[in-house]
Amino acid sequence: RGEDYMFLDCPGDLGQVRLVHGSGATGLQLVQSYSDSDEDSDGAWDGRLGDRYNPPGNLPLTQGRKISSFFTLLREKGRCRGSSFSHGECSRIRTHFLPNYVSHKDTYQQKAFCGVYSEDGNMFLSACQDQNIRLYDTSRGRFHLWRTVKARDVGWSVLDVCFTPDAHHVLYSSWSDYIHMCSIDGDSENHTALDLNPDERRFCVFSLAASTDGKEILGGANDGCLYVFDLEQNKRMLKIDAHEDDVNAVAFADSSSQLLFSGSDDALCKVWDRRTLREDRPQPVGQLAGHRDGITFIHSKGDARYLISNSKDQSIKLWDVRKFSPKEGLAASRLAVTQQNWDYRWQQVPQRALKRHKLTGDTSVMTYRGHGVLHTLIRCRFSPEFSTGQRFIYSGCSTGKIVIYDVLTGTVVTRLVGHDACVRDVSWHPYEDNIISSSWDGAVRMWEHRQTHPLDEERDTARGGGGEEGSCWRK
């Protein structure tokens, strides 16, 4: 019948479940049940990986609530009690239950620029061009506006935001000499301006990142420099002349916060060692070349090995820091950038900019195409380790879609359609099966999975969409 089957043995006495996929629908069927015990088995989580894939036990989302609606689907479809699949099995099944409809949304009067989950997933941070920073309570499946903070010293818009590791403060940047930090504990708002003391008269930090210990803030700016601010000493520690053009993206490689990544309009991604950074001799550990145009965002896999970069050349590239680019690769990338004579902010992509052959010395592992990078610094990220095993790369898009790629094959797995303008930021819940998109149409939307029947999909298609709020298009 054109269906694919996958049999999964539940550990312990739970039996066997068959995953059925075909004709546009996916479902779970109980093949054989050995026990009706209500006891959850944690056996699948034991072994070499330990608690690597477990959310912190003190999170509200793990207290009195099923870890994910995904397991609810397992119980409904297969009556398989407990979350006793191995992590690999869970991740494999989850690929058939990707977000596909809008469950919650909020609408602003101006463009939404940034939107990120906190590390535990219990809060969502949104920044809008109206100079308001909004915090949502996303614990226990909620999407409730909890607090609104009026941003200070904003030029044009807040351009980047992040939580401090303890989630007690938020950081934001704009066209300003300062990075701002605001406490979100208690009823009062305590704003602190972190002076970067730049040399440029017109200055902006385009990208922010906080170290794991919460002591240092990393920023990338329009003067081509990296800035390191020490929160304990309350002063700028380093200003590194890093790139030949705007630094649009910065990231820490892993939880040690020792390796840094930076990406620029010079089309290069550079790797830095915090322990050897010196202002008088700014030497990167290595450089990654292969893009033909400026880099808009960087996201680390978190293992100090792999990272992805989004670019104005309309592609995402996957990199392995064990393989840096040779001199001819750096030269080829620089030459390609000098040949770009269009502005992505208000012009359409010229055909000559869509060349698909690799540049000389391109050391990227994979290249992903299928989304648009226009108008603004669009973000892309790896999907979460806990729920997907980082199987996917997902990105905003200038056409108003969220595009999800298979990290291994490079194919587009699905496109989420529902926004009327560019989607600038996307954030996948670290433990739940939902994605929140932030768009220039002024909308912030939470996408979750909804079971559909092939006939329902045909009816939605006939109506010209996937329902009232949004839809999912599979390639």
C-alpha positions as a Markdown table, in Angstrom:
| # | Residue | x | y | z |
|---|---|---|---|---|
| 1 | Arg | 0.0 | 0.0 | 0.0 |
| 2 | Gly | 3.0 | 2.3 | -0.3 |
| 3 | Glu | 3.6 | 2.2 | 3.4 |
| 4 | Asp | 7.0 | 1.9 | 5.2 |
| 5 | Tyr | 7.2 | -0.1 | 8.5 |
| 6 | Met | 9.7 | 0.1 | 11.3 |
| 7 | Phe | 9.4 | -2.2 | 14.3 |
| 8 | Leu | 10.7 | -1.0 | 17.6 |
| 9 | Asp | 11.0 | -3.2 | 20.7 |
| 10 | Cys | 10.1 | -1.4 | 23.9 |
| 11 | Pro | 12.6 | -2.2 | 26.6 |
| 12 | Gly | 11.4 | -4.3 | 29.5 |
| 13 | Asp | 7.9 | -5.7 | 29.3 |
| 14 | Leu | 6.4 | -3.1 | 27.1 |
| 15 | Gly | 6.2 | -5.1 | 23.9 |
| 16 | Gln | 6.7 | -4.0 | 20.3 |
| 17 | Val | 5.5 | -1.0 | 18.4 |
| 18 | Arg | 5.2 | -0.6 | 14.6 |
| 19 | Leu | 5.8 | 2.8 | 13.1 |
| 20 | Val | 3.7 | 3.1 | 9.9 |
| 21 | His | 4.5 | 5.8 | 7.4 |
| 22 | Gly | 2.9 | 6.2 | 4.0 |
| 23 | Ser | 0.4 | 8.1 | 1.9 |
| 24 | Gly | 1.3 | 11.3 | 3.7 |
| 25 | Ala | 0.3 | 10.0 | 7.2 |
| 26 | Thr | 2.3 | 8.5 | 10.0 |
| 27 | Gly | 1.0 | 6.5 | 12.9 |
| 28 | Leu | 2.0 | 4.1 | 15.7 |
| 29 | Gln | 0.5 | 0.6 | 16.1 |
| 30 | Leu | 0.9 | -1.7 | 19.0 |
| 31 | Val | 2.0 | -5.1 | 17.6 |
| 32 | Gln | 2.4 | -7.1 | 20.8 |
| 33 | Ser | 2.1 | -6.1 | 24.4 |
| 34 | Tyr | 3.7 | -8.1 | 27.1 |
| 35 | Ser | 2.6 | -6.2 | 30.2 |
| 36 | Asp | 0.1 | -3.6 | 31.3 |
| 37 | Ser | 2.4 | -2.3 | 34.0 |
| 38 | Asp | 2.2 | 1.4 | 34.7 |
| 39 | Glu | 5.8 | 1.5 | 35.9 |
| 40 | Asp | 8.1 | 3.7 | 33.8 |
| 41 | Ser | 11.4 | 2.1 | 33.0 |
| 42 | Asp | 14.6 | 4.2 | 32.9 |
| 43 | Gly | 16.7 | 1.4 | 31.7 |
| 44 | Ala | 17.1 | 2.9 | 28.2 |
| 45 | Trp | 18.7 | 6.0 | 29.7 |
| 46 | Asp | 21.4 | 4.1 | 31.6 |
| 47 | Gly | 24.9 | 3.3 | 30.3 |
| 48 | Arg | 27.7 | 5.3 | 28.7 |
| 49 | Leu | 25.7 | 8.4 | 27.9 |
| 50 | Gly | 24.4 | 8.7 | 31.5 |
| 51 | Asp | 22.1 | 11.7 | 31.9 |
| 52 | Arg | 23.2 | 13.5 | 28.7 |
| 53 | Tyr | 19.8 | 13.4 | 27.2 |
| 54 | Asn | 17.8 | 14.0 | 30.3 |
| 55 | Pro | 16.4 | 17.4 | 31.1 |
| 56 | Pro | 17.4 | 18.7 | 34.6 |
| 57 | Gly | 15.2 | 17.0 | 37.1 |
| 58 | Asn | 14.3 | 20.2 | 38.9 |
| 59 | Leu | 12.7 | 21.8 | 35.9 |
| 60 | Pro | 9.0 | 22.5 | 36.3 |
| 61 | Leu | 8.3 | 20.8 | 33.0 |
| 62 | Thr | 9.5 | 17.5 | 34.4 |
| 63 | Gln | 7.5 | 17.8 | 37.6 |
| 64 | Gly | 4.0 | 16.4 | 37.4 |
| 65 | Arg | 4.0 | 16.6 | 33.6 |
| 66 | Lys | 4.9 | 14.2 | 30.8 |
| 67 | Ile | 8.2 | 15.3 | 29.3 |
| 68 | Ser | 6.8 | 15.7 | 25.8 |
| 69 | Ser | 3.6 | 15.5 | 23.9 |
| 70 | Phe | 5.5 | 13.0 | 21.7 |
| 71 | Phe | 5.1 | 10.4 | 24.5 |
| 72 | Thr | 1.5 | 11.2 | 24.7 |
| 73 | Leu | 1.2 | 10.2 | 21.0 |
| 74 | Leu | 2.9 | 7.0 | 21.8 |
| 75 | Arg | 0.4 | 6.2 | 24.5 |
| 76 | Glu | -2.6 | 7.2 | 22.4 |
| 77 | Lys | -1.5 | 5.3 | 19.3 |
| 78 | Gly | 0.3 | 2.3 | 20.7 |
| 79 | Arg | -0.7 | 2.4 | 24.4 |
| 80 | Cys | 3.0 | 2.0 | 25.1 |
| 81 | Arg | 3.3 | 3.1 | 28.7 |
| 82 | Gly | 6.4 | 5.1 | 29.8 |
| 83 | Ser | 9.2 | 6.7 | 27.9 |
| 84 | Ser | 11.3 | 3.5 | 27.8 |
| 85 | Phe | 12.5 | 3.7 | 24.2 |
| 86 | Ser | 16.2 | 4.3 | 23.7 |
| 87 | His | 17.2 | 7.8 | 22.8 |
| 88 | Gly | 18.1 | 6.7 | 19.3 |
| 89 | Glu | 14.6 | 5.1 | 18.8 |
| 90 | Cys | 12.9 | 8.2 | 20.3 |
| 91 | Ser | 14.8 | 10.5 | 17.9 |
| 92 | Arg | 14.1 | 8.3 | 14.9 |
| 93 | Ile | 10.3 | 8.2 | 15.7 |
| 94 | Arg | 10.2 | 11.9 | 16.3 |
| 95 | Thr | 11.3 | 12.6 | 12.7 |
| 96 | His | 7.7 | 11.6 | 11.8 |
| 97 | Phe | 6.2 | 14.0 | 14.3 |
| 98 | Leu | 7.7 | 17.3 | 13.4 |
| 99 | Pro | 5.8 | 20.6 | 14.1 |
| 100 | Asn | 3.2 | 21.2 | 11.4 |
| 101 | Tyr | 0.6 | 23.7 | 12.7 |
| 102 | Val | 0.4 | 26.8 | 14.8 |
| 103 | Ser | -0.8 | 26.2 | 18.3 |
| 104 | His | -0.2 | 29.6 | 19.8 |
| 105 | Lys | 0.7 | 33.1 | 18.5 |
| 106 | Asp | 1.1 | 36.7 | 19.5 |
| 107 | Thr | 1.0 | 39.7 | 17.2 |
| 108 | Tyr | 2.9 | 43.0 | 17.5 |
| 109 | Gln | 2.5 | 46.3 | 15.7 |
| 110 | Gln | 6.0 | 46.2 | 14.4 |
| 111 | Lys | 8.6 | 43.7 | 13.2 |
| 112 | Ala | 9.7 | 40.9 | 15.5 |
| 113 | Phe | 13.5 | 40.6 | 15.3 |
| 114 | Cys | 14.6 | 38.0 | 17.8 |
| 115 | Gly | 13.1 | 35.1 | 19.7 |
| 116 | Val | 15.0 | 32.4 | 21.8 |
| 117 | Tyr | 14.1 | 29.9 | 24.4 |
| 118 | Ser | 15.9 | 29.8 | 27.8 |
| 119 | Glu | 18.3 | 26.9 | 28.3 |
| 120 | Asp | 15.6 | 25.0 | 30.3 |
| 121 | Gly | 12.8 | 25.9 | 27.9 |
| 122 | Asn | 10.6 | 27.5 | 30.6 |
| 123 | Met | 10.9 | 31.0 | 29.2 |
| 124 | Phe | 10.8 | 32.5 | 25.7 |
| 125 | Leu | 12.5 | 35.9 | 25.0 |
| 126 | Ser | 11.2 | 38.0 | 22.2 |
| 127 | Ala | 12.5 | 41.4 | 20.9 |
| 128 | Cys | 10.5 | 43.7 | 18.6 |
| 129 | Gln | 11.2 | 46.9 | 16.7 |
| 130 | Asp | 8.7 | 48.6 | 19.1 |
| 131 | Gln | 11.6 | 48.6 | 21.6 |
| 132 | Asn | 9.8 | 46.1 | 23.9 |
| 133 | Ile | 11.4 | 42.9 | 25.1 |
| 134 | Arg | 8.7 | 40.4 | 26.0 |
| 135 | Leu | 9.1 | 37.3 | 28.2 |
| 136 | Tyr | 6.7 | 34.4 | 27.9 |
| 137 | Asp | 6.1 | 31.6 | 30.4 |
| 138 | Thr | 6.5 | 28.5 | 28.3 |
| 139 | Ser | 6.6 | 26.0 | 31.2 |
| 140 | Arg | 4.1 | 23.1 | 31.2 |
| 141 | Gly | 3.1 | 23.7 | 27.6 |
| 142 | Arg | 2.0 | 27.3 | 28.2 |
| 143 | Phe | 2.6 | 30.3 | 26.0 |
| 144 | His | 1.7 | 33.1 | 28.3 |
| 145 | Leu | 3.1 | 36.7 | 28.2 |
| 146 | Trp | 4.7 | 37.1 | 31.6 |
| 147 | Arg | 6.6 | 40.3 | 31.5 |
| 148 | Thr | 7.4 | 43.2 | 29.2 |
| 149 | Val | 10.6 | 45.2 | 29.5 |
| 150 | Lys | 11.1 | 48.5 | 27.8 |
| 151 | Ala | 14.5 | 48.4 | 26.2 |
| 152 | Arg | 16.8 | 51.4 | 26.6 |
| 153 | Asp | 19.1 | 53.3 | 24.3 |
| 154 | Val | 17.6 | 51.6 | 21.2 |
| 155 | Gly | 18.8 | 52.7 | 17.7 |
| 156 | Trp | 16.3 | 51.5 | 15.0 |
| 157 | Ser | 15.7 | 48.1 | 16.8 |
| 158 | Val | 16.9 | 45.6 | 19.3 |
| 159 | Leu | 19.1 | 43.4 | 17.0 |
| 160 | Asp | 20.1 | 40.5 | 19.3 |
| 161 | Val | 19.1 | 39.1 | 22.7 |
| 162 | Cys | 20.2 | 36.2 | 24.9 |
| 163 | Phe | 19.6 | 34.9 | 28.4 |
| 164 | Thr | 22.4 | 34.7 | 31.0 |
| 165 | Pro | 23.1 | 31.1 | 31.9 |
| 166 | Asp | 21.2 | 31.3 | 35.1 |
| 167 | Ala | 18.2 | 32.9 | 33.3 |
| 168 | His | 18.1 | 35.8 | 35.9 |
| 169 | His | 19.1 | 38.4 | 33.3 |
| 170 | Val | 18.6 | 39.1 | 29.7 |
| 171 | Leu | 21.1 | 40.8 | 27.4 |
| 172 | Tyr | 20.3 | 42.9 | 24.4 |
| 173 | Ser | 22.1 | 45.0 | 21.8 |
| 174 | Ser | 21.3 | 47.7 | 19.3 |
| 175 | Trp | 22.9 | 50.6 | 17.5 |
| 176 | Ser | 24.5 | 51.8 | 20.6 |
| 177 | Asp | 27.9 | 51.9 | 22.4 |
| 178 | Tyr | 26.5 | 49.6 | 25.0 |
| 179 | Ile | 25.3 | 46.1 | 25.6 |
| 180 | His | 22.4 | 46.3 | 28.0 |
| 181 | Met | 21.7 | 43.8 | 30.8 |
| 182 | Cys | 18.3 | 43.7 | 32.6 |
| 183 | Ser | 17.4 | 41.6 | 35.6 |
| 184 | Ile | 14.1 | 39.7 | 35.3 |
| 185 | Asp | 13.9 | 38.4 | 38.9 |
| 186 | Gly | 11.4 | 40.0 | 41.2 |
| 187 | Asp | 9.1 | 43.0 | 40.4 |
| 188 | Ser | 11.8 | 45.6 | 39.8 |
| 189 | Glu | 13.8 | 46.1 | 36.6 |
| 190 | Asn | 17.5 | 46.7 | 37.1 |
| 191 | His | 19.1 | 47.9 | 33.9 |
| 192 | Thr | 22.9 | 47.9 | 33.5 |
| 193 | Ala | 24.7 | 49.4 | 30.6 |
| 194 | Leu | 27.9 | 47.6 | 29.6 |
| 195 | Asp | 30.2 | 50.2 | 27.9 |
| 196 | Leu | 32.2 | 48.7 | 25.1 |
| 197 | Asn | 34.0 | 52.0 | 24.5 |
| 198 | Pro | 34.3 | 51.6 | 20.7 |
| 199 | Asp | 36.2 | 53.9 | 18.4 |
| 200 | Glu | 33.5 | 54.1 | 15.8 |
| 201 | Arg | 31.0 | 57.0 | 16.0 |
| 202 | Arg | 28.2 | 54.9 | 14.7 |
| 203 | Phe | 28.4 | 51.5 | 16.4 |
| 204 | Cys | 26.4 | 48.4 | 16.7 |
| 205 | Val | 26.7 | 44.9 | 18.2 |
| 206 | Phe | 25.0 | 42.6 | 15.8 |
| 207 | Ser | 25.5 | 39.4 | 17.8 |
| 208 | Leu | 25.8 | 38.4 | 21.4 |
| 209 | Ala | 26.7 | 35.3 | 23.4 |
| 210 | Ala | 27.2 | 34.7 | 27.1 |
| 211 | Ser | 29.9 | 32.3 | 28.5 |
| 212 | Thr | 28.7 | 29.2 | 30.3 |
| 213 | Asp | 29.9 | 30.5 | 33.7 |
| 214 | Gly | 28.1 | 33.8 | 33.1 |
| 215 | Lys | 31.3 | 35.8 | 33.6 |
| 216 | Glu | 32.0 | 37.1 | 30.1 |
| 217 | Ile | 29.9 | 38.5 | 27.2 |
| 218 | Leu | 31.1 | 38.1 | 23.6 |
| 219 | Gly | 29.9 | 40.5 | 21.0 |
| 220 | Gly | 30.5 | 41.0 | 17.3 |
| 221 | Ala | 30.2 | 44.5 | 15.9 |
| 222 | Asn | 30.1 | 46.6 | 12.7 |
| 223 | Asp | 33.7 | 47.7 | 13.1 |
| 224 | Gly | 34.9 | 44.2 | 12.3 |
| 225 | Cys | 35.9 | 43.6 | 15.9 |
| 226 | Leu | 35.1 | 41.0 | 18.6 |
| 227 | Tyr | 34.5 | 42.4 | 22.1 |
| 228 | Val | 34.9 | 40.5 | 25.3 |
| 229 | Phe | 33.2 | 42.2 | 28.4 |
| 230 | Asp | 34.0 | 40.9 | 31.9 |
| 231 | Leu | 30.9 | 41.2 | 34.1 |
| 232 | Glu | 32.8 | 40.7 | 37.4 |
| 233 | Gln | 35.2 | 43.5 | 36.7 |
| 234 | Asn | 32.5 | 45.5 | 34.8 |
| 235 | Lys | 34.8 | 46.5 | 32.0 |
| 236 | Arg | 35.8 | 45.6 | 28.4 |
| 237 | Met | 38.6 | 43.1 | 28.5 |
| 238 | Leu | 39.4 | 42.6 | 24.9 |
| 239 | Lys | 38.8 | 44.3 | 21.5 |
| 240 | Ile | 40.0 | 42.0 | 18.8 |
| 241 | Asp | 40.5 | 43.2 | 15.2 |
| 242 | Ala | 38.9 | 40.1 | 13.8 |
| 243 | His | 37.5 | 40.7 | 10.3 |
| 244 | Glu | 37.7 | 43.0 | 7.3 |
| 245 | Asp | 34.0 | 43.8 | 7.5 |
| 246 | Asp | 31.0 | 43.7 | 9.9 |
| 247 | Val | 31.0 | 40.8 | 12.4 |
| 248 | Asn | 27.4 | 39.6 | 12.1 |
| 249 | Ala | 27.7 | 36.4 | 14.2 |
| 250 | Val | 29.5 | 35.1 | 17.2 |
| 251 | Ala | 29.1 | 31.9 | 19.2 |
| 252 | Phe | 30.9 | 29.7 | 21.8 |
| 253 | Ala | 32.0 | 26.3 | 20.5 |
| 254 | Asp | 31.0 | 24.4 | 23.6 |
| 255 | Ser | 30.3 | 24.6 | 27.3 |
| 256 | Ser | 33.9 | 25.3 | 28.1 |
| 257 | Ser | 33.6 | 28.7 | 26.4 |
| 258 | Gln | 37.2 | 28.5 | 25.4 |
| 259 | Leu | 36.7 | 28.3 | 21.6 |
| 260 | Leu | 34.9 | 31.1 | 19.9 |
| 261 | Phe | 33.4 | 31.3 | 16.4 |
| 262 | Ser | 32.9 | 34.5 | 14.4 |
| 263 | Gly | 31.3 | 35.2 | 11.0 |
| 264 | Ser | 31.4 | 38.3 | 8.9 |
| 265 | Asp | 30.4 | 40.1 | 5.8 |
| 266 | Asp | 33.9 | 39.1 | 4.5 |
| 267 | Ala | 32.3 | 35.6 | 4.0 |
| 268 | Leu | 34.8 | 34.0 | 6.4 |
| 269 | Cys | 34.2 | 32.1 | 9.6 |
| 270 | Lys | 37.1 | 32.3 | 12.1 |
| 271 | Val | 37.9 | 30.1 | 15.1 |
| 272 | Trp | 39.5 | 31.7 | 18.1 |
| 273 | Asp | 41.0 | 30.4 | 21.4 |
| 274 | Arg | 40.0 | 32.6 | 24.3 |
| 275 | Arg | 43.1 | 31.5 | 26.2 |
| 276 | Thr | 45.5 | 32.9 | 23.6 |
| 277 | Leu | 43.5 | 36.0 | 22.5 |
| 278 | Arg | 45.6 | 39.1 | 22.4 |
| 279 | Glu | 44.7 | 42.6 | 21.2 |
| 280 | Asp | 48.2 | 43.3 | 19.9 |
| 281 | Arg | 48.3 | 40.0 | 17.9 |
| 282 | Pro | 44.8 | 38.8 | 17.0 |
| 283 | Gln | 45.6 | 35.4 | 15.5 |
| 284 | Pro | 42.7 | 33.0 | 14.9 |
| 285 | Val | 43.2 | 29.3 | 15.4 |
| 286 | Gly | 41.9 | 28.7 | 11.9 |
| 287 | Gln | 39.6 | 30.0 | 9.2 |
| 288 | Leu | 36.7 | 28.4 | 7.2 |
| 289 | Ala | 36.1 | 29.6 | 3.7 |
| 290 | Gly | 33.6 | 28.5 | 1.1 |
| 291 | His | 30.8 | 31.1 | 1.2 |
| 292 | Arg | 30.5 | 33.6 | -1.7 |
| 293 | Asp | 28.9 | 36.3 | 0.3 |
| 294 | Gly | 28.5 | 37.6 | 3.9 |
| 295 | Ile | 27.7 | 35.3 | 6.8 |
| 296 | Thr | 24.5 | 36.2 | 8.7 |
| 297 | Phe | 24.5 | 33.7 | 11.6 |
| 298 | Ile | 26.6 | 31.0 | 13.2 |
| 299 | His | 25.3 | 28.1 | 15.4 |
| 300 | Ser | 27.6 | 25.6 | 17.2 |
| 301 | Lys | 26.6 | 21.9 | 17.5 |
| 302 | Gly | 28.0 | 22.3 | 21.1 |
| 303 | Asp | 30.7 | 19.7 | 20.7 |
| 304 | Ala | 33.6 | 22.0 | 19.8 |
| 305 | Arg | 33.8 | 20.3 | 16.4 |
| 306 | Tyr | 30.8 | 21.2 | 14.1 |
| 307 | Leu | 29.1 | 24.4 | 13.4 |
| 308 | Ile | 26.8 | 25.8 | 10.7 |
| 309 | Ser | 26.8 | 29.2 | 9.0 |
| 310 | Asn | 24.0 | 31.0 | 7.2 |
| 311 | Ser | 24.9 | 33.3 | 4.3 |
| 312 | Lys | 23.7 | 35.9 | 1.9 |
| 313 | Asp | 24.8 | 33.5 | -0.9 |
| 314 | Gln | 21.5 | 31.7 | 0.0 |
| 315 | Ser | 23.1 | 28.7 | 1.6 |
| 316 | Ile | 23.9 | 27.1 | 4.9 |
| 317 | Lys | 27.2 | 25.4 | 5.3 |
| 318 | Leu | 28.2 | 22.7 | 7.8 |
| 319 | Trp | 31.9 | 22.9 | 9.0 |
| 320 | Asp | 34.3 | 20.6 | 10.9 |
| 321 | Val | 36.9 | 22.7 | 12.7 |
| 322 | Arg | 39.4 | 19.8 | 12.3 |
| 323 | Lys | 39.6 | 20.8 | 8.7 |
| 324 | Phe | 40.5 | 24.5 | 8.2 |
| 325 | Ser | 40.7 | 26.2 | 4.8 |
| 326 | Pro | 43.9 | 26.6 | 2.9 |
| 327 | Lys | 45.2 | 29.9 | 1.6 |
| 328 | Glu | 43.7 | 29.4 | -1.8 |
| 329 | Gly | 40.3 | 28.9 | -0.2 |
| 330 | Leu | 40.5 | 32.2 | 1.7 |
| 331 | Ala | 41.6 | 34.0 | -1.5 |
| 332 | Ala | 38.7 | 32.4 | -3.5 |
| 333 | Ser | 36.1 | 33.5 | -1.0 |
| 334 | Arg | 37.5 | 37.0 | -0.7 |
| 335 | Leu | 37.4 | 37.3 | -4.5 |
| 336 | Ala | 33.8 | 36.1 | -4.7 |
| 337 | Val | 32.7 | 38.7 | -2.1 |
| 338 | Thr | 34.3 | 41.5 | -4.1 |
| 339 | Gln | 32.3 | 40.4 | -7.2 |
| 340 | Gln | 29.0 | 40.9 | -5.4 |
| 341 | Asn | 27.5 | 44.2 | -6.4 |
| 342 | Trp | 23.9 | 43.8 | -5.0 |
| 343 | Asp | 22.4 | 44.7 | -1.7 |
| 344 | Tyr | 20.5 | 41.9 | 0.0 |
| 345 | Arg | 18.5 | 44.3 | 2.1 |
| 346 | Trp | 16.3 | 45.6 | -0.7 |
| 347 | Gln | 17.3 | 43.8 | -3.9 |
| 348 | Gln | 16.3 | 40.3 | -5.2 |
| 349 | Val | 19.0 | 37.7 | -5.6 |
| 350 | Pro | 20.7 | 38.0 | -9.0 |
| 351 | Gln | 21.1 | 34.7 | -10.9 |
| 352 | Arg | 24.8 | 35.0 | -11.0 |
| 353 | Ala | 24.8 | 34.9 | -7.2 |
| 354 | Leu | 23.2 | 31.5 | -7.2 |
| 355 | Lys | 26.3 | 29.6 | -8.5 |
| 356 | Arg | 26.3 | 26.0 | -7.0 |
| 357 | His | 29.8 | 24.8 | -7.8 |
| 358 | Lys | 32.2 | 24.9 | -4.8 |
| 359 | Leu | 34.8 | 27.5 | -4.6 |
| 360 | Thr | 38.5 | 26.4 | -4.7 |
| 361 | Gly | 39.5 | 25.4 | -1.2 |
| 362 | Asp | 35.9 | 25.2 | 0.2 |
| 363 | Thr | 36.3 | 22.8 | 3.2 |
| 364 | Ser | 32.7 | 22.7 | 4.2 |
| 365 | Val | 31.2 | 19.3 | 4.9 |
| 366 | Met | 27.8 | 20.0 | 3.5 |
| 367 | Thr | 25.9 | 22.8 | 1.8 |
| 368 | Tyr | 22.1 | 23.3 | 2.3 |
| 369 | Arg | 20.0 | 25.2 | -0.2 |
| 370 | Gly | 16.2 | 25.8 | -0.2 |
| 371 | His | 15.7 | 28.9 | 1.9 |
| 372 | Gly | 16.1 | 32.6 | 1.2 |
| 373 | Val | 18.4 | 35.0 | 3.0 |
| 374 | Leu | 17.3 | 38.6 | 2.3 |
| 375 | His | 16.5 | 41.8 | 4.1 |
| 376 | Thr | 18.1 | 41.0 | 7.5 |
| 377 | Leu | 20.4 | 38.7 | 9.4 |
| 378 | Ile | 18.4 | 35.5 | 9.2 |
| 379 | Arg | 19.2 | 32.8 | 11.7 |
| 380 | Cys | 19.7 | 29.0 | 11.4 |
| 381 | Arg | 20.3 | 26.4 | 14.1 |
| 382 | Phe | 20.8 | 22.7 | 14.9 |
| 383 | Ser | 17.7 | 21.0 | 16.2 |
| 384 | Pro | 17.9 | 20.0 | 19.9 |
| 385 | Glu | 20.0 | 17.0 | 21.1 |
| 386 | Phe | 17.4 | 15.7 | 23.6 |
| 387 | Ser | 14.4 | 15.4 | 21.3 |
| 388 | Thr | 16.0 | 14.9 | 17.8 |
| 389 | Gly | 19.6 | 13.9 | 18.3 |
| 390 | Gln | 20.5 | 17.1 | 16.3 |
| 391 | Arg | 19.2 | 15.3 | 13.2 |
| 392 | Phe | 18.0 | 18.6 | 11.6 |
| 393 | Ile | 19.1 | 22.0 | 10.7 |
| 394 | Tyr | 16.3 | 24.6 | 10.6 |
| 395 | Ser | 16.3 | 28.2 | 9.4 |
| 396 | Gly | 14.2 | 31.3 | 8.9 |
| 397 | Cys | 13.5 | 32.4 | 5.4 |
| 398 | Ser | 12.9 | 35.6 | 3.5 |
| 399 | Thr | 9.7 | 34.2 | 2.0 |
| 400 | Gly | 8.1 | 33.8 | 5.5 |
| 401 | Lys | 8.7 | 30.1 | 5.9 |
| 402 | Ile | 10.6 | 27.9 | 8.4 |
| 403 | Val | 12.7 | 25.4 | 6.5 |
| 404 | Ile | 13.9 | 22.2 | 8.1 |
| 405 | Tyr | 16.8 | 20.2 | 6.5 |
| 406 | Asp | 18.0 | 16.7 | 7.2 |
| 407 | Val | 21.6 | 17.3 | 8.4 |
| 408 | Leu | 22.9 | 14.1 | 6.8 |
| 409 | Thr | 21.3 | 14.2 | 3.4 |
| 410 | Gly | 20.9 | 17.9 | 2.9 |
| 411 | Thr | 17.3 | 17.5 | 1.7 |
| 412 | Val | 14.5 | 19.8 | 2.8 |
| 413 | Val | 12.4 | 17.7 | 5.2 |
| 414 | Thr | 9.5 | 20.2 | 5.5 |
| 415 | Arg | 8.6 | 23.8 | 5.1 |
| 416 | Leu | 6.3 | 25.5 | 7.6 |
| 417 | Val | 4.1 | 28.1 | 5.9 |
| 418 | Gly | 2.2 | 30.8 | 7.8 |
| 419 | His | 4.0 | 34.1 | 7.9 |
| 420 | Asp | 3.4 | 37.0 | 5.5 |
| 421 | Ala | 7.0 | 38.4 | 5.7 |
| 422 | Cys | 10.5 | 37.4 | 6.4 |
| 423 | Val | 11.1 | 35.0 | 9.3 |
| 424 | Arg | 14.3 | 36.4 | 11.0 |
| 425 | Asp | 14.6 | 34.0 | 14.0 |
| 426 | Val | 13.6 | 30.5 | 14.9 |
| 427 | Ser | 14.0 | 28.6 | 18.2 |
| 428 | Trp | 13.3 | 24.9 | 18.9 |
| 429 | His | 12.3 | 24.0 | 22.5 |
| 430 | Pro | 15.2 | 22.2 | 24.0 |
| 431 | Tyr | 13.0 | 19.3 | 25.4 |
| 432 | Glu | 9.6 | 19.7 | 23.8 |
| 433 | Asp | 8.4 | 19.2 | 20.2 |
| 434 | Asn | 7.7 | 22.8 | 19.2 |
| 435 | Ile | 9.4 | 25.6 | 17.3 |
| 436 | Ile | 8.7 | 29.4 | 17.7 |
| 437 | Ser | 9.2 | 31.6 | 14.7 |
| 438 | Ser | 9.7 | 35.4 | 14.9 |
| 439 | Ser | 8.7 | 37.3 | 11.7 |
| 440 | Trp | 8.8 | 40.8 | 10.2 |
| 441 | Asp | 5.0 | 40.5 | 9.8 |
| 442 | Gly | 4.9 | 41.2 | 13.5 |
| 443 | Ala | 3.8 | 37.7 | 14.5 |
| 444 | Val | 5.4 | 35.2 | 16.9 |
| 445 | Arg | 4.1 | 31.7 | 16.3 |
| 446 | Met | 4.5 | 28.4 | 18.1 |
| 447 | Trp | 4.4 | 25.4 | 15.9 |
| 448 | Glu | 3.6 | 22.0 | 17.2 |
| 449 | His | 2.7 | 18.6 | 15.7 |
| 450 | Arg | -0.9 | 17.7 | 15.0 |
| 451 | Gln | -2.0 | 14.3 | 13.8 |
| 452 | Thr | -3.6 | 14.5 | 10.3 |
| 453 | His | -5.4 | 12.1 | 8.1 |
| 454 | Pro | -4.6 | 12.0 | 4.3 |
| 455 | Leu | -8.1 | 13.1 | 3.5 |
| 456 | Asp | -7.7 | 16.1 | 5.9 |
| 457 | Glu | -4.6 | 17.1 | 4.1 |
| 458 | Glu | -6.3 | 16.8 | 0.7 |
| 459 | Arg | -9.1 | 19.0 | 1.9 |
| 460 | Asp | -6.6 | 21.6 | 3.3 |
| 461 | Thr | -4.8 | 21.6 | 0.0 |
| 462 | Ala | -8.0 | 22.1 | -1.9 |
| 463 | Arg | -8.7 | 25.2 | 0.3 |
| 464 | Gly | -5.3 | 26.5 | -0.6 |
| 465 | Gly | -3.6 | 26.1 | 2.7 |
| 466 | Gly | -3.1 | 23.9 | 5.8 |
| 467 | Gly | -5.7 | 25.4 | 8.0 |
| 468 | Glu | -6.5 | 28.8 | 9.5 |
| 469 | Glu | -3.1 | 29.5 | 11.1 |
| 470 | Gly | -0.4 | 27.8 | 9.1 |
| 471 | Ser | 0.5 | 24.7 | 7.2 |
| 472 | Cys | 3.3 | 22.2 | 6.6 |
| 473 | Trp | 4.6 | 21.5 | 3.1 |
| 474 | Arg | 6.8 | 18.4 | 2.7 |
| 475 | Lys | 9.2 | 18.0 | -0.1 |
